[in-house]
Amino acid sequence: MTTLNAGQQTGTSHNAAWRPSTLALGGRRAVTEIKAFNRDGLSLILILFFPIVMMALFGTVFGNDPSVGPPEAQVTMAQYYFPGMLALGTILSGFQNLSGYVAADRFNGGIKRLAGTPLPMLSYFIGKMGVTLYLIVGQSVILVTGSTLFLGIELPTTWDAWLTVAWLLLGATAAWAVVGTAFACIAKSAESASTLAVMPVLILSFISGVYFQFTGLPEWLQQAANLTPLRWTASGLRSVFLPEQFELAEPGQTWALGMSAIVIGLWLVVGLILTRLTFKWPPQK
């Protein structure tokens, strides 16, 4: 009996030593989420190619003749709209798509089943962040590549510029992701979460300088958009992809990258707090 007990203790210690870390489990969960997402070919195409399709439409409608900006720094309409389309991917990937997936997990029993396994709650979120990162990177790469090859978009040539693009896209997507998770937690059904998530995306895309020149909007719409990350992501990306003369057309005649970081950071913190308060992970037994 003593030998048996010793063997059981050894086996228990061996299993505990080899149990994957929370980060490793989250990585495996992210791979699973991405594979499941890739199986839905239609959704994959619609989500990844939406920004480049919109860019193609703008390029076709407005043409590629220089027609925007001061005489010494005119750009094509495609070049002007490109930063907004890139910013749009952050709210599509981080808010609209993730809120629908988390809501589906809530109402189809997915979260309850996962909570019955050794998977920690943090690993579940790492998995969701993994598929969200996959989406925003995929959208951005397709948009940049397609716009460069077919629409003549000029790209920055310095590492500083690309670093600005990276922190704006990743920071804004993370902020929208946690807000989207909290939004999914208060939805009454998976269908209502998917349907209702479209409305803020549609409204914000029209008032944040994505489809229209921001300073051409009514003052009260500008003030409303100033409270959201999409407006600041779009203006921050314009600082990278548009000539410096365009800074004079921004509110306050400045790109205000510092304010972009502050607003995105605040939404990230508030979103994390709201997610912590609203997300329920059933206790493991």
Secondary structure, 3 states (H helix, E strand, C coil): CHHHHHHHHHHHHHHHHHCCCHHHHHHHHHHHHHHHHHHCHHHHHHHHHHHHHHHHHHHHHHCCCCCECCHHHCECHHHHHHHHHHHHHHHHHHHHHHHHHHHHHHHCCHHHHHHCCCCCHHHHHHHHHHHHHHHHHHHHHHHHHHHHHHHCCCCCCCHHHHHHHHHHHHHHHHHHHHHHHHHHHHCCCHHHHHHHHHHHHHHHHHHCCCCCCHHHCCHHHHHHHCCCHHHHHHHHHHHHHCCHHHHHHCHHHCCCHHHHHHHHHHHHHHHHHHHHHHCCCCCCC
